[in-house]
């Protein structure tokens, strides 16, 4: 079964396209970004793009507590920078 393509945001772009555009804008370049997905595994090219642009990838399948723990780590690290 083919995987669905990334869904466009309200402006017709996928979340990965928005992430890429954010990294080109100076005021948003260092903003921490978290991608929370319900898919079981993102495509390798998508994961590469997420890593390339310094975003954090979290899966809903991790469960509530694991997602919250990881978010706390991300926030703590960002606040210390």
Number of C-alpha atoms within 10 A of each C-alpha: 3 4 8 6 7 13 11 13 12 8 7 10 13 15 15 20 14 14 21 17 13 17 15 11 10 9 9 13 16 14 13 13 17 15 13 13 13 11 11 10 11 16 11 9 9 13 16 12 16 20 12 10 19 18 18 16 15 17 17 13 14 12 10 10 9 14 16 12 10 14 15 12 12 15 11 11 11 12 8 6 5
